[in-house]
Amino acid sequence: MNRRGVVLLFALCTVVAAQDKPSVDPEVAALVQSLGDAKARSRAAFELTNRGAAAVPALTAALTEPSLRAPALSVLGRIGMPAKPAVAAMFDLAASLPPDDVPPLLQAVADLAPVCDLEAAAVFQRLTDVIRTAQDAAERQQKPELRRQLRWEWKRTIERCGLGSKTPVDELVAALEHEDGFRRESAAYLLGRRGEAATTAIPSLLAALTGEHPEVVFWPVTTDFGERVPFSATVQTTAAEALVRIAPDAPAVVPAHVVRLRSADEATRRASAAALGAAGAAAAAGKDALLACLGDESPGVVREVVTALARIGIDAAVRERLAQLGEHPDAQVRATIAAVLRVRRCV
């Protein structure tokens, strides 16, 4: 063990005593120190998780040590309810974290939220600025994968905290007009999670579809055919997804997506095709518009259109049109078409 490790081990053993509480078990402190050793990390994490509440003070102290922070957060998340006292330290630490350490923090909060009954509004308020700052830093550092991970973990965190079910619909609707685009996008996402309970938000979500396009953040999703593809998350695309969850067959929803298929923005066209596909047979009126998009210059849009047509229903005319694209220059487009024609019968 190097000198730095000895110093940290001593700190872990004395931090709780300094707060007039029983000192940390030296064995627990040694296990926490082992989290920094890649070879010993798994065993140490397992042992610390089994220690439960007894390990929480030492793990909390380890959050200030960069080399131990991520595994310590992971273990705290696994411990569950007994780790609730560490949440305040997590929040206090959040503002000073480098962007690479924010995803582990979000994972821990998401794991603890359901069992610790964390106040959803407090989580949103404390972490919104953190996630936005981390995303900006990741962009400056040219780390697109980190930006994707941050967005994905943020959505998981706010969902696990129950924000979608605890925040009144009218408050979320009001947030769609917030000056901060990140808050608008989060509000649209949360409205979508409310499903049919958020039908009063449909007019506002439709209005959001025509708003500005301030940011595109990509995160991975899996298509019906097992393909991992990037999907854009903006206020507009998230509003489109929310409308699908709330009322995909509402009279005004399908026409709104059809109009967006003609957008100059590739992400918008792709999101609209996905939204129409998610509506299934209820989006039959948009089939002609989707067929017109099969000639889109973007292979990603074409793949999404093919998937949407499969979800809506393939008749003989659509099958013939897809067969004509069998020689498409993009290999993934060809694979998607082949999968659709193989698994979908004519309707």
C-alpha positions as CSV (number, residue, x, y, z in Angstrom):
1,M,0.0,0.0,0.0
2,N,1.5,3.4,-1.0
3,R,1.7,6.4,1.3
4,R,-1.5,7.9,-0.2
5,G,-3.3,4.7,0.5
6,V,-2.2,4.7,4.1
7,V,-3.3,8.3,4.6
8,L,-6.7,7.5,3.1
9,L,-7.1,4.4,5.2
10,F,-6.3,6.4,8.3
11,A,-8.8,9.0,7.3
12,L,-11.5,6.4,6.7
13,C,-10.9,4.9,10.2
14,T,-11.1,8.3,11.9
15,V,-13.7,10.3,10.0
16,V,-16.7,9.0,11.9
17,A,-15.0,9.2,15.3
18,A,-14.4,12.9,14.6
19,Q,-18.2,13.2,14.4
20,D,-18.6,11.6,17.9
21,K,-19.7,8.3,16.4
22,P,-18.1,4.9,16.7
23,S,-14.9,4.6,14.6
24,V,-15.0,2.7,11.3
25,D,-14.1,-1.0,11.5
26,P,-10.5,-1.2,10.2
27,E,-11.5,-4.2,8.1
28,V,-14.3,-2.1,6.4
29,A,-11.8,0.7,5.8
30,A,-9.4,-1.8,4.2
31,L,-12.2,-3.1,1.9
32,V,-13.0,0.4,0.8
33,Q,-9.3,1.0,0.0
34,S,-9.4,-2.2,-2.1
35,L,-12.0,-0.7,-4.3
36,G,-9.1,1.1,-5.9
37,D,-7.5,-2.2,-6.9
38,A,-9.0,-3.5,-10.2
39,K,-8.2,-7.1,-9.2
40,A,-9.7,-6.9,-5.7
41,R,-12.6,-4.5,-6.5
42,S,-15.3,-7.1,-7.2
43,R,-14.7,-9.0,-4.0
44,A,-14.4,-5.8,-1.9
45,A,-17.6,-4.5,-3.4
46,F,-19.4,-7.8,-2.6
47,E,-18.1,-7.7,1.0
48,L,-19.0,-4.1,1.5
49,T,-22.5,-4.6,0.2
50,N,-23.0,-7.4,2.6
51,R,-21.8,-5.2,5.5
52,G,-24.7,-2.8,4.7
53,A,-25.0,0.1,7.1
54,A,-21.7,-0.6,8.8
55,A,-19.9,0.2,5.5
56,V,-21.8,3.5,4.7
57,P,-19.6,5.9,6.8
58,A,-16.4,4.7,5.2
59,L,-17.9,4.6,1.7
60,T,-19.2,8.2,2.2
61,A,-15.7,9.3,3.2
62,A,-14.3,7.6,0.1
63,L,-16.4,9.8,-2.2
64,T,-13.8,12.6,-1.8
65,E,-11.1,10.3,-3.3
66,P,-11.2,10.3,-7.1
67,S,-9.9,6.8,-7.5
68,L,-12.5,5.3,-5.2
69,R,-15.5,7.5,-6.0
70,A,-17.1,5.5,-8.8
71,P,-16.9,2.1,-7.1
72,A,-17.9,3.6,-3.8
73,L,-21.0,5.2,-5.4
74,S,-21.8,1.8,-7.0
75,V,-21.7,0.0,-3.6
76,L,-23.8,2.6,-1.9
77,G,-26.4,2.1,-4.6
78,R,-26.4,-1.6,-4.0
79,I,-26.7,-1.3,-0.2
80,G,-30.0,0.5,-0.6
81,M,-32.0,1.9,2.3
82,P,-29.1,1.8,4.8
83,A,-27.2,4.1,2.5
84,K,-29.7,6.9,2.8
85,P,-27.4,9.0,5.1
86,A,-24.9,9.2,2.3
87,V,-27.3,10.9,-0.1
88,A,-26.7,14.4,1.4
89,A,-22.9,13.9,0.8
90,M,-23.6,12.8,-2.8
91,F,-25.6,16.0,-3.4
92,D,-23.0,18.2,-1.8
93,L,-20.3,16.6,-3.9
94,A,-22.2,16.8,-7.2
95,A,-21.5,20.4,-8.1
96,S,-17.7,19.8,-8.0
97,L,-17.6,16.5,-9.9
98,P,-15.8,16.2,-13.2
99,P,-18.2,15.1,-16.0
100,D,-16.8,11.5,-16.1
101,D,-17.9,11.0,-12.4
102,V,-21.4,12.3,-12.9
103,P,-22.9,9.0,-14.4
104,P,-21.9,6.9,-11.4
105,L,-23.5,9.5,-9.2
106,L,-26.7,9.4,-11.2
107,Q,-26.7,5.6,-11.1
108,A,-26.4,5.6,-7.3
109,V,-29.2,8.1,-6.9
110,A,-31.4,6.1,-9.3
111,D,-30.7,2.9,-7.3
112,L,-31.4,4.6,-4.0
113,A,-34.4,6.7,-5.0
114,P,-37.1,3.9,-4.9
115,V,-36.0,2.5,-1.6
116,C,-35.0,5.7,0.2
117,D,-38.1,7.7,-0.7
118,L,-36.0,10.5,-2.0
119,E,-38.0,13.7,-2.6
120,A,-38.4,13.9,-6.3
121,A,-38.5,17.7,-6.6
122,A,-35.3,18.0,-4.5
123,V,-33.5,15.5,-6.7
124,F,-34.5,17.4,-9.8
125,Q,-33.5,20.8,-8.3
126,R,-30.1,19.6,-7.0
127,L,-29.1,17.6,-10.1
128,T,-30.5,19.5,-13.1
129,D,-27.6,22.1,-13.0
130,V,-25.1,19.3,-12.4
131,I,-26.2,17.3,-15.4
132,R,-26.3,20.3,-17.7
133,T,-22.9,21.5,-16.6
134,A,-21.5,18.0,-17.1
135,Q,-22.9,17.8,-20.6
136,D,-21.5,21.1,-21.5
137,A,-18.1,20.0,-20.2
138,A,-18.3,16.7,-22.1
139,E,-19.0,18.7,-25.3
140,R,-16.0,21.0,-24.8
141,Q,-13.9,17.9,-24.2
142,Q,-15.3,16.3,-27.3
143,K,-16.7,13.2,-25.5
144,P,-19.9,12.3,-27.4
145,E,-20.1,8.9,-25.7
146,L,-20.1,10.6,-22.3
147,R,-22.9,13.0,-23.4
148,R,-25.0,10.0,-24.4
149,Q,-24.4,8.3,-21.1
150,L,-25.2,11.4,-19.1
151,R,-28.5,11.8,-20.9
152,W,-29.4,8.2,-20.5
153,E,-28.6,8.1,-16.8
154,W,-30.4,11.3,-16.2
155,K,-33.6,9.9,-17.7
156,R,-33.3,6.8,-15.7
157,T,-32.7,8.8,-12.5
158,I,-35.7,11.1,-12.8
159,E,-37.9,8.1,-13.8
160,R,-36.7,6.0,-10.8
161,C,-37.3,9.0,-8.5
162,G,-40.9,9.0,-9.6
163,L,-40.9,12.5,-11.0
164,G,-43.3,11.5,-13.7
165,S,-45.9,10.3,-11.3
166,K,-45.4,12.8,-8.5
167,T,-45.3,16.1,-10.4
168,P,-48.7,17.6,-11.3
169,V,-49.3,17.6,-15.0
170,D,-50.0,21.3,-15.0
171,E,-46.6,22.0,-13.5
172,L,-45.0,19.9,-16.2
173,V,-47.0,21.7,-18.9
174,A,-45.8,25.0,-17.5
175,A,-42.2,23.7,-17.6
176,L,-42.5,23.2,-21.4
177,E,-42.2,27.0,-21.7
178,H,-39.2,27.3,-19.3
179,E,-36.3,29.3,-20.7
180,D,-33.9,26.4,-20.0
181,G,-34.1,23.9,-22.9
182,F,-32.9,21.1,-20.7
183,R,-35.9,21.6,-18.3
184,R,-38.3,21.7,-21.3
185,E,-36.9,18.5,-22.6
186,S,-37.2,16.8,-19.2
187,A,-40.7,18.0,-18.8
188,A,-41.7,16.6,-22.2
189,Y,-40.1,13.3,-21.2
190,L,-41.9,13.2,-17.8
191,L,-45.3,14.0,-19.5
192,G,-44.7,11.0,-21.7
193,R,-44.2,8.8,-18.7
194,R,-47.6,9.8,-17.4
195,G,-49.3,8.2,-20.4
196,E,-53.0,8.8,-20.7
197,A,-53.1,10.7,-17.5
198,A,-51.4,13.6,-19.3
199,T,-54.0,14.1,-22.1
200,T,-54.5,17.7,-21.1
201,A,-50.8,18.3,-22.1
202,I,-51.4,17.3,-25.8
203,P,-51.9,20.9,-27.1
204,S,-48.7,22.1,-25.3
205,L,-46.7,19.1,-26.6
206,L,-48.0,19.8,-30.1
207,A,-46.9,23.4,-29.8
208,A,-43.4,22.2,-28.6
209,L,-43.0,20.3,-31.9
210,T,-42.7,23.5,-33.8
211,G,-40.3,25.2,-31.3
212,E,-36.7,26.0,-31.8
213,H,-34.1,23.3,-32.2
214,P,-31.4,24.3,-29.6
215,E,-29.7,21.0,-29.1
216,V,-29.4,17.4,-30.3
217,V,-28.2,14.8,-27.8
218,F,-27.9,11.2,-29.1
219,W,-28.5,8.1,-26.9
220,P,-28.7,4.5,-28.0
221,V,-32.0,2.6,-28.4
222,T,-32.8,-0.9,-29.8
223,T,-35.1,-1.2,-32.8
224,D,-37.6,-4.0,-33.3
225,F,-35.0,-6.0,-35.1
226,G,-32.3,-5.8,-32.5
227,E,-30.3,-3.0,-34.1
228,R,-28.6,-0.5,-31.8
229,V,-29.0,3.0,-33.3
230,P,-28.6,6.6,-32.1
231,F,-31.8,8.4,-31.4
232,S,-31.9,12.2,-31.0
233,A,-33.3,13.7,-27.8
234,T,-34.4,17.3,-28.1
235,V,-37.4,19.2,-26.8
236,Q,-39.1,18.5,-30.2
237,T,-38.2,14.8,-30.5
238,T,-39.0,14.1,-26.9
239,A,-42.3,15.8,-27.3
240,A,-43.0,13.6,-30.2
241,E,-42.2,10.5,-28.2
242,A,-44.4,11.8,-25.3
243,L,-47.4,12.3,-27.7
244,V,-47.0,8.7,-28.8
245,R,-47.2,7.5,-25.2
246,I,-50.1,9.7,-24.2
247,A,-52.4,9.5,-27.3
248,P,-50.8,8.2,-30.5
249,D,-54.2,8.2,-32.2
250,A,-55.3,11.6,-31.2
251,P,-56.6,13.5,-34.3
252,A,-53.9,16.2,-34.4
253,V,-50.9,14.0,-33.5
254,V,-50.4,12.0,-36.7
255,P,-50.7,15.1,-39.0
256,A,-48.1,16.9,-36.8
257,H,-45.6,14.1,-37.3
258,V,-46.3,13.9,-41.0
259,V,-45.5,17.6,-41.4
260,R,-42.2,17.1,-39.5
261,L,-41.2,14.3,-41.9
262,R,-40.5,17.2,-44.4
263,S,-38.1,18.9,-41.9
264,A,-34.6,19.9,-43.1
265,D,-33.3,18.5,-39.9
266,E,-32.3,14.8,-40.1
267,A,-32.9,14.1,-36.4
268,T,-36.4,15.6,-36.7
269,R,-37.3,13.4,-39.7
270,R,-36.0,10.4,-37.9
271,A,-37.9,11.1,-34.7
272,S,-41.2,11.7,-36.6
273,A,-40.9,8.4,-38.4
274,A,-40.2,6.7,-35.1
275,A,-43.3,8.4,-33.6
276,L,-45.5,7.3,-36.4
277,G,-44.3,3.8,-36.1
278,A,-44.9,3.7,-32.4
279,A,-48.5,4.7,-33.1
280,G,-48.9,1.5,-35.1
281,A,-52.1,1.1,-37.1
282,A,-53.4,4.4,-35.8
283,A,-50.9,6.1,-38.0
284,A,-52.1,4.6,-41.2
285,A,-52.9,8.0,-42.6
286,G,-49.2,8.8,-42.5
287,K,-48.2,5.8,-44.6
288,D,-48.0,7.7,-47.9
289,A,-45.7,10.3,-46.3
290,L,-43.5,7.6,-44.9
291,L,-43.3,5.9,-48.4
292,A,-42.1,9.2,-49.8
293,C,-39.3,9.3,-47.2
294,L,-37.9,6.0,-48.4
295,G,-35.8,8.1,-50.8
296,D,-34.3,10.1,-48.0
297,E,-30.6,10.8,-48.3
298,S,-30.0,9.7,-44.7
299,P,-29.7,5.9,-44.2
300,G,-30.7,6.5,-40.6
301,V,-34.0,8.1,-41.6
302,V,-34.7,5.3,-44.2
303,R,-34.1,2.6,-41.6
304,E,-36.5,4.4,-39.2
305,V,-39.1,4.7,-42.0
306,V,-38.9,1.0,-42.8
307,T,-39.4,0.1,-39.2
308,A,-42.3,2.5,-38.9
309,L,-44.0,1.0,-42.0
310,A,-43.6,-2.5,-40.5
311,R,-45.3,-1.4,-37.3
312,I,-48.2,0.3,-39.1
313,G,-48.8,-2.7,-41.3
314,I,-47.3,-3.8,-44.6
315,D,-49.8,-4.3,-47.5
316,A,-48.8,-5.6,-50.9
317,A,-48.0,-2.1,-52.3
318,V,-45.6,-1.4,-49.4
319,R,-44.0,-4.8,-49.7
320,E,-43.3,-4.2,-53.3
321,R,-41.8,-0.7,-52.6
322,L,-39.6,-2.2,-49.9
323,A,-38.5,-5.0,-52.2
324,Q,-37.3,-2.3,-54.7
325,L,-35.0,-1.0,-52.1
326,G,-33.3,-4.4,-51.6
327,E,-30.2,-3.0,-53.4
328,H,-29.9,0.1,-51.2
329,P,-26.2,1.2,-51.0
330,D,-26.4,1.2,-47.1
331,A,-25.8,-2.3,-45.7
332,Q,-27.9,-1.6,-42.5
333,V,-30.8,-0.4,-44.6
334,R,-30.7,-3.6,-46.6
335,A,-30.5,-5.7,-43.4
336,T,-33.5,-3.8,-41.9
337,I,-35.6,-4.3,-45.1
338,A,-34.7,-8.0,-45.2
339,A,-35.7,-8.4,-41.6
340,V,-39.0,-6.6,-42.1
341,L,-39.9,-8.6,-45.2
342,R,-39.0,-11.8,-43.5
343,V,-41.0,-11.4,-40.3
344,R,-44.0,-9.3,-41.4
345,R,-46.8,-10.8,-43.4
346,C,-48.9,-8.8,-45.8
347,V,-52.0,-7.3,-44.2
